[in-house]
């Protein structure tokens, strides 16, 4: 299946798995998806992940994180910002804060994919991929 926006497909698969209360979601792999997965893991939004090298491009298996008592997901919302039809770029001073610092914006910079706070600390701008909170 060919998608015009693979990052939006990645976010939608995670969103659908959370709504269906799945524990694990499988997503076709790419380097940008692997980098976004790493950021989500580092910031505590997912429990674990595994890259499997199978057939043409590989698969990312993501174990979603839920609160053991309330059964609520650690991810409340995933929102795509920069789309293929309208790219959103931000300079180092214009990088948005998500929920006044409670959420994260994932930014693709010249130094790799990172959160908005890391990009501000390194004084680099880039394409704002998505918001997570």
Backbone as a printed PyTorch tensor [residue, N CA C, xyz], in Angstrom:
tensor([[[ 0.8380, -1.1800,  0.0000],
         [ 0.0000,  0.0000,  0.0000],
         [ 0.8880,  1.2500,  0.0000]],

        [[ 0.6130,  2.1500, -0.9050],
         [ 1.3810,  3.3880, -1.0110],
         [ 0.5890,  4.5060, -0.3400]],

        [[ 1.2420,  5.1890,  0.5930],
         [ 0.5930,  6.3150,  1.2460],
         [ 1.3270,  7.5960,  0.8660]],

        [[ 0.5650,  8.6850,  0.7460],
         [ 1.1960,  9.9500,  0.3990],
         [ 1.8290, 10.6080,  1.6150]],

        [[ 1.3530, 10.2560,  2.8070],
         [ 1.9130, 10.8220,  4.0360],
         [ 2.1850,  9.6970,  5.0390]],

        [[ 3.3830,  9.0880,  5.0020],
         [ 3.6700,  7.9590,  5.8780],
         [ 3.6890,  8.3220,  7.3630]],

        [[ 4.0330,  9.5740,  7.7040],
         [ 4.0430,  9.9650,  9.1230],
         [ 2.6200, 10.0510,  9.6500]],

        [[ 1.6940, 10.5780,  8.8460],
         [ 0.2930, 10.6290,  9.2510],
         [-0.2690,  9.2160,  9.4160]],

        [[ 0.1370,  8.2960,  8.5420],
         [-0.2790,  6.8970,  8.6540],
         [ 0.2460,  6.2850,  9.9490]],

        [[ 1.5040,  6.5750, 10.2850],
         [ 2.1340,  6.1160, 11.5330],
         [ 1.3300,  6.5920, 12.7460]],

        [[ 1.0120,  7.8870, 12.7770],
         [ 0.2660,  8.4540, 13.9040],
         [-1.1530,  7.8920, 13.9730]],

        [[-1.7790,  7.6980, 12.8130],
         [-3.1410,  7.1700, 12.7760],
         [-3.1880,  5.7270, 13.2720]],

        [[-2.1980,  4.9270, 12.9220],
         [-2.1560,  3.5400, 13.4030],
         [-2.0280,  3.4910, 14.9280]],

        [[-1.2030,  4.3670, 15.4900],
         [-1.0660,  4.4160, 16.9470],
         [-2.3710,  4.8940, 17.5780]],

        [[-2.9780,  5.9340, 17.0120],
         [-4.2450,  6.4770, 17.5200],
         [-5.3400,  5.4120, 17.5080]],

        [[-5.4510,  4.6640, 16.3940],
         [-6.4720,  3.6160, 16.2780],
         [-6.2180,  2.4750, 17.2650]],

        [[-4.9490,  2.1090, 17.4680],
         [-4.6200,  1.0370, 18.4130],
         [-4.9720,  1.4570, 19.8390]],

        [[-4.7720,  2.7240, 20.1770],
         [-5.1240,  3.2130, 21.5190],
         [-6.6310,  3.1640, 21.7100]],

        [[-7.3870,  3.5930, 20.6970],
         [-8.8540,  3.5730, 20.8130],
         [-9.3960,  2.1570, 20.9300]],

        [[-8.7190,  1.1960, 20.2840],
         [-9.1470, -0.2020, 20.3430],
         [-8.5420, -0.9360, 21.5410]],

        [[-7.7470, -0.2260, 22.3670],
         [-7.1070, -0.7740, 23.5700],
         [-6.1570, -1.9260, 23.2680]],

        [[-5.4640, -1.8520, 22.1260],
         [-4.4650, -2.8670, 21.7980],
         [-3.2090, -2.6470, 22.6330]],

        [[-2.5000, -3.7120, 22.9030],
         [-1.2290, -3.6280, 23.6370],
         [-0.0630, -3.3300, 22.6970]],

        [[-0.1100, -3.9290, 21.4890],
         [ 0.9970, -3.8070, 20.5330],
         [ 0.4380, -3.3830, 19.1850]],

        [[ 1.1700, -2.5150, 18.5020],
         [ 0.7930, -2.1040, 17.1490],
         [ 2.0030, -2.2900, 16.2410]],

        [[ 1.7600, -2.8100, 15.0230],
         [ 2.8210, -3.0240, 14.0450],
         [ 2.7040, -1.9790, 12.9450]],

        [[ 3.8350, -1.3520, 12.6180],
         [ 3.8580, -0.2770, 11.6370],
         [ 5.0080, -0.5250, 10.6640]],

        [[ 4.7960, -0.3320,  9.3580],
         [ 5.9100, -0.4540,  8.4080],
         [ 7.0110,  0.5530,  8.7570]],

        [[ 8.2440,  0.1200,  8.6790],
         [ 9.3670,  0.9310,  9.1660],
         [ 9.9280,  1.8660,  8.1060]],

        [[10.4750,  2.9720,  8.5820],
         [11.3110,  3.8830,  7.7960],
         [12.1950,  4.6050,  8.8050]],

        [[13.2200,  5.2800,  8.3210],
         [14.1480,  5.9420,  9.2390],
         [13.4790,  7.0370, 10.0540]],

        [[12.5960,  7.8210,  9.4450],
         [11.9270,  8.9070, 10.1640],
         [10.9600,  8.3360, 11.2090]],

        [[10.2820,  7.2370, 10.8910],
         [ 9.3730,  6.6010, 11.8460],
         [10.1610,  6.0130, 13.0180]],

        [[11.3330,  5.4580, 12.7390],
         [12.1830,  4.9280, 13.8090],
         [12.6320,  6.0570, 14.7300]],

        [[12.9700,  7.2050, 14.1690],
         [13.4040,  8.3470, 14.9750],
         [12.2520,  8.8870, 15.8340]],

        [[11.0420,  8.9590, 15.2700],
         [ 9.8780,  9.4230, 16.0400],
         [ 9.5660,  8.4350, 17.1590]],

        [[ 9.6630,  7.1380, 16.8630],
         [ 9.4350,  6.1010, 17.8770],
         [10.4300,  6.2390, 19.0220]],

        [[11.6820,  6.5010, 18.7030],
         [12.7220,  6.6820, 19.7230],
         [12.3930,  7.8740, 20.6200]],

        [[11.9260,  8.9760, 20.0350],
         [11.5550, 10.1580, 20.8260],
         [10.3700,  9.8400, 21.7390]],

        [[ 9.3620,  9.1350, 21.2050],
         [ 8.1940,  8.7650, 22.0210],
         [ 8.6030,  7.8760, 23.1920]],

        [[ 9.5490,  6.9620, 22.9600],
         [10.0310,  6.0830, 24.0280],
         [10.8270,  6.8700, 25.0720]],

        [[11.7110,  7.7520, 24.6110],
         [12.5410,  8.5320, 25.5330],
         [11.7050,  9.4270, 26.4420]],

        [[10.5840,  9.9260, 25.9270],
         [ 9.7390, 10.8280, 26.7090],
         [ 8.6480, 10.0880, 27.4830]],

        [[ 8.6180,  8.7630, 27.4180],
         [ 7.7150,  7.9710, 28.2490],
         [ 6.3030,  7.8130, 27.7230]],

        [[ 6.0720,  8.0500, 26.4320],
         [ 4.7320,  7.9040, 25.8810],
         [ 4.4210,  6.4710, 25.4570]],

        [[ 5.4570,  5.6630, 25.1960],
         [ 5.2480,  4.2530, 24.8610],
         [ 6.0980,  3.3960, 25.7950]],

        [[ 5.6610,  2.1470, 25.9920],
         [ 6.3320,  1.2530, 26.9310],
         [ 7.6390,  0.7090, 26.3690]],

        [[ 7.5970,  0.1890, 25.1390],
         [ 8.7990, -0.3310, 24.4990],
         [ 8.5610, -0.4220, 22.9970]],

        [[ 9.6200, -0.7160, 22.2720],
         [ 9.5070, -0.8770, 20.8250],
         [10.5800, -1.8440, 20.3480]],

        [[10.3570, -2.3900, 19.1510],
         [11.3130, -3.3200, 18.5740],
         [11.2840, -3.1690, 17.0590]],

        [[12.4680, -3.0870, 16.4610],
         [12.5730, -3.0270, 15.0070],
         [12.8350, -4.4310, 14.4950]],

        [[11.9950, -4.9090, 13.5860],
         [12.1780, -6.2260, 12.9870],
         [12.4720, -6.0670, 11.5040]],

        [[13.5640, -6.6550, 11.0680],
         [13.9440, -6.5960,  9.6590],
         [13.3060, -7.7720,  8.9300]],

        [[12.1660, -7.5330,  8.3090],
         [11.4940, -8.5420,  7.4980],
         [11.2920, -7.9840,  6.0960]],

        [[11.1290, -8.8810,  5.1740],
         [10.9140, -8.6380,  3.7440],
         [11.3390, -7.2590,  3.2440]],

        [[10.4460, -6.4900,  2.6290],
         [10.9550, -5.3320,  1.9030],
         [11.5090, -4.1980,  2.7660]],

        [[10.7960, -3.7760,  3.8220],
         [11.2600, -2.6010,  4.5450],
         [11.3510, -2.7640,  6.0510]],

        [[10.8200, -3.8050,  6.6020],
         [10.8800, -4.0040,  8.0410],
         [ 9.6240, -3.5120,  8.7400]],

        [[ 9.5430, -3.8180, 10.0330],
         [ 8.3610, -3.4940, 10.8310],
         [ 8.8130, -2.9340, 12.1730]],

        [[ 8.0690, -1.9420, 12.6660],
         [ 8.2770, -1.4310, 14.0180],
         [ 7.1360, -1.9710, 14.8650]],

        [[ 7.4600, -2.6820, 15.9390],
         [ 6.4480, -3.1490, 16.8870],
         [ 6.5180, -2.2520, 18.1120]],

        [[ 5.4080, -1.5690, 18.4090],
         [ 5.3580, -0.6290, 19.5200],
         [ 4.4000, -1.1650, 20.5760]],

        [[ 4.8990, -1.2880, 21.8210],
         [ 4.0580, -1.6750, 22.9520],
         [ 3.5350, -0.3880, 23.5880]],

        [[ 2.2290, -0.2240, 23.5590],
         [ 1.6190,  1.0000, 24.0710],
         [ 1.5730,  0.9910, 25.5960]],

        [[ 1.5790,  2.1730, 26.1750],
         [ 1.6430,  2.3180, 27.6300],
         [ 0.2910,  2.7760, 28.1590]],

        [[-0.2230,  2.0490, 29.1530],
         [-1.4910,  2.3760, 29.7890],
         [-1.2960,  2.4930, 31.2950]],

        [[-2.1140,  3.3140, 31.9380],
         [-2.1080,  3.4230, 33.3960],
         [-2.7030,  2.1410, 33.9640]],

        [[-2.0250,  1.4430, 34.8990],
         [-2.5420,  0.1660, 35.3990],
         [-3.8560,  0.2900, 36.1790]],

        [[-4.1080,  1.4340, 36.7850],
         [-5.3210,  1.6060, 37.5900],
         [-6.4920,  2.0870, 36.7390]],

        [[-6.3000,  3.1960, 36.0310],
         [-7.4030,  3.7990, 35.2780],
         [-7.5310,  3.2660, 33.8570]],

        [[-6.5340,  2.5010, 33.3890],
         [-6.5160,  1.9310, 32.0380],
         [-6.5040,  3.0070, 30.9510]],

        [[-6.0590,  4.2210, 31.2780],
         [-5.9570,  5.2820, 30.2850],
         [-4.5900,  5.2570, 29.6370]],

        [[-4.5580,  5.6140, 28.3680],
         [-3.3060,  5.6180, 27.6250],
         [-2.4220,  6.7810, 28.0600]],

        [[-1.1140,  6.5880, 27.9340],
         [-0.1640,  7.6680, 28.2290],
         [-0.2660,  8.7490, 27.1630]],

        [[-0.6980,  8.3770, 25.9730],
         [-0.8840,  9.3370, 24.8820],
         [-2.3460,  9.7450, 24.8500]],

        [[-2.6060, 11.0280, 25.0920],
         [-3.9740, 11.5420, 25.0270],
         [-4.3050, 11.9160, 23.5900]],

        [[-3.3720, 12.6060, 22.9220],
         [-3.6190, 12.9970, 21.5430],
         [-2.3210, 13.0630, 20.7430]],

        [[-2.4040, 12.6350, 19.4940],
         [-1.3260, 12.7590, 18.5110],
         [-1.8690, 13.6240, 17.3840]],

        [[-1.1980, 14.7200, 17.0800],
         [-1.7130, 15.6310, 16.0720],
         [-0.6270, 15.9440, 15.0460]],

        [[-0.9070, 15.6710, 13.7870],
         [ 0.0270, 15.9580, 12.6940],
         [-0.0140, 17.4570, 12.4170]],

        [[ 1.1440, 18.0880, 12.3110],
         [ 1.2180, 19.5320, 12.0870],
         [ 1.6350, 19.8230, 10.6550]],

        [[ 2.8260, 19.4030, 10.2730],
         [ 3.3440, 19.6550,  8.9300],
         [ 2.8640, 18.5510,  8.0100]],

        [[ 2.1770, 18.9270,  6.9420],
         [ 1.6220, 17.9530,  6.0080],
         [ 2.3190, 18.0940,  4.6590]],

        [[ 2.2180, 17.0920,  3.7850],
         [ 2.8620, 17.2210,  2.4810],
         [ 2.3450, 18.4120,  1.6690]],

        [[ 1.0730, 18.7670,  1.8360],
         [ 0.5080, 19.8910,  1.1000],
         [ 0.8610, 21.2380,  1.6920]],

        [[ 1.1870, 21.2830,  2.9680],
         [ 1.5230, 22.5350,  3.6420],
         [ 2.5360, 22.2380,  4.7440]],

        [[ 3.7910, 22.4200,  4.4180],
         [ 4.8590, 22.1710,  5.3920],
         [ 4.9160, 23.3080,  6.4000]],

        [[ 5.1740, 22.9780,  7.6610],
         [ 5.3000, 23.9810,  8.7220],
         [ 6.7200, 23.9430,  9.2680]],

        [[ 7.4300, 25.0390,  9.0650],
         [ 8.7890, 25.1600,  9.5640],
         [ 8.8260, 26.2050, 10.6590]],

        [[ 9.7100, 26.0320, 11.6170],
         [ 9.8400, 26.9900, 12.7130],
         [11.3090, 27.2510, 12.9720]],

        [[11.6280, 28.5110, 13.1680],
         [12.9830, 28.8750, 13.5480],
         [13.2060, 28.5570, 15.0140]],

        [[14.4020, 28.7630, 15.4770],
         [14.7390, 28.3980, 16.8530],
         [13.9120, 29.1730, 17.8850]],

        [[13.4960, 30.4130, 17.5470],
         [12.6960, 31.2030, 18.4940],
         [11.2030, 30.9910, 18.2980]],

        [[10.7950, 30.3800, 17.1720],
         [ 9.3760, 30.2170, 16.8610],
         [ 8.8400, 28.8170, 17.1300]],

        [[ 9.6490, 27.9290, 17.6760],
         [ 9.1930, 26.5560, 17.9270],
         [ 8.0810, 26.5940, 18.9710]],

        [[ 6.9010, 26.0070, 18.6620],
         [ 5.7540, 26.1170, 19.5640],
         [ 5.9110, 25.2850, 20.8380]],

        [[ 5.2600, 25.7550, 21.9010],
         [ 5.1610, 24.9870, 23.1430],
         [ 3.8010, 24.3120, 23.1560]],

        [[ 3.7600, 23.0390, 23.4720],
         [ 2.5170, 22.2770, 23.4530],
         [ 1.9630, 22.2100, 24.8730]],

        [[ 0.7260, 22.6340, 25.0350],
         [ 0.0530, 22.6710, 26.3460],
         [ 0.9190, 23.3470, 27.4120]],

        [[ 1.5320, 24.4550, 27.0180],
         [ 2.3730, 25.2350, 27.9240],
         [ 3.5050, 24.3940, 28.5330]],

        [[ 4.0460, 23.4840, 27.7500],
         [ 5.1870, 22.6810, 28.1860],
         [ 4.8400, 21.3000, 28.6920]],

        [[ 3.5470, 20.9610, 28.8110],
         [ 3.1590, 19.6280, 29.2900],
         [ 3.2660, 18.5760, 28.1830]],

        [[ 3.0610, 18.9700, 26.9430],
         [ 3.1960, 18.0620, 25.8140],
         [ 4.5100, 18.3240, 25.1040]],

        [[ 4.7300, 17.5900, 24.0020],
         [ 5.9520, 17.8050, 23.2220],
         [ 5.5890, 18.0230, 21.7620]],

        [[ 6.4160, 18.7870, 21.0850],
         [ 6.3580, 18.9080, 19.6300],
         [ 7.5730, 18.1600, 19.1000]],

        [[ 7.3650, 17.2720, 18.1460],
         [ 8.4780, 16.5430, 17.5510],
         [ 8.9200, 17.3080, 16.3110]],

        [[10.2060, 17.6700, 16.2860],
         [10.7560, 18.5340, 15.2440],
         [11.8660, 17.7890, 14.4990]],

        [[11.8240, 17.8750, 13.1720],
         [12.8770, 17.3100, 12.3440],
         [13.8640, 18.4270, 12.0240]],

        [[15.0720, 18.3280, 12.5590],
         [16.0680, 19.3770, 12.3830],
         [17.2540, 18.8490, 11.5780]],

        [[18.2150, 19.7180, 11.3430],
         [19.4270, 19.3010, 10.6460],
         [20.2780, 18.3910, 11.5220]],

        [[20.0200, 18.3850, 12.8300],
         [20.7590, 17.5300, 13.7620],
         [19.9590, 16.2950, 14.1540]],

        [[18.8820, 15.9990, 13.4320],
         [18.0800, 14.8130, 13.6980],
         [16.7030, 15.1630, 14.2280]],

        [[15.9090, 14.1220, 14.5110],
         [14.5620, 14.2940, 15.0300],
         [14.6500, 14.4260, 16.5480]],

        [[14.0170, 15.4590, 17.0860],
         [14.0940, 15.7130, 18.5300],
         [12.8460, 16.4470, 18.9980]],

        [[12.7490, 16.6590, 20.3060],
         [11.6200, 17.3910, 20.8700],
         [11.8560, 18.8860, 20.7370]],

        [[10.7950, 19.6500, 20.9930],
         [10.8960, 21.0990, 20.9100],
         [11.8800, 21.6630, 21.9390]],

        [[11.9090, 21.0870, 23.1260],
         [12.8230, 21.5720, 24.1750],
         [14.2800, 21.3420, 23.8030]],

        [[14.5690, 20.1640, 23.2440],
         [15.9350, 19.8650, 22.8090],
         [16.3650, 20.7810, 21.6730]],

        [[15.4320, 21.0720, 20.7390],
         [15.7570, 21.9520, 19.6120],
         [16.0460, 23.3750, 20.1140]],

        [[15.2660, 23.8540, 21.0950],
         [15.5150, 25.1840, 21.6610],
         [16.8650, 25.2230, 22.3700]],

        [[17.2020, 24.1420, 23.0910],
         [18.4790, 24.0900, 23.8140],
         [19.6640, 24.0880, 22.8490]],

        [[19.5220, 23.3820, 21.7090],
         [20.5930, 23.3290, 20.7170],
         [20.5530, 24.5220, 19.7610]],

        [[19.5180, 25.3720, 19.9080],
         [19.3400, 26.5510, 19.0530],
         [19.2790, 26.1880, 17.5630]],

        [[18.4130, 25.1980, 17.2520],
         [18.1730, 24.8220, 15.8620],
         [16.6670, 24.8260, 15.6010]],

        [[16.2890, 25.1360, 14.3840],
         [14.8910, 25.0840, 13.9670],
         [14.7050, 23.9470, 12.9860]],

        [[13.4820, 23.7900, 12.5090],
         [13.2190, 22.7400, 11.5370],
         [11.7490, 22.5690, 11.2740]],

        [[11.4010, 21.4100, 10.7060],
         [10.0120, 21.1100, 10.3690],
         [ 9.3120, 20.5300, 11.5990]],

        [[ 8.1830, 21.1350, 11.9830],
         [ 7.4040, 20.6460, 13.1320],
         [ 6.5300, 19.4950, 12.6220]],

        [[ 6.8670, 18.2640, 13.0130],
         [ 6.1700, 17.0850, 12.4960],
         [ 4.8260, 16.8590, 13.1740]],

        [[ 4.8230, 16.8320, 14.5200],
         [ 3.5690, 16.5370, 15.2150],
         [ 3.6170, 17.0210, 16.6580]],

        [[ 2.4350, 17.0630, 17.2740],
         [ 2.2900, 17.3670, 18.6950],
         [ 1.8650, 16.0870, 19.3980]],

        [[ 2.4070, 15.8400, 20.5810],
         [ 2.0340, 14.6770, 21.3840],
         [ 1.7640, 15.1500, 22.8020]],

        [[ 0.6100, 14.7580, 23.3380],
         [ 0.3010, 15.0390, 24.7480],
         [-0.7200, 14.0720, 25.2550]]])
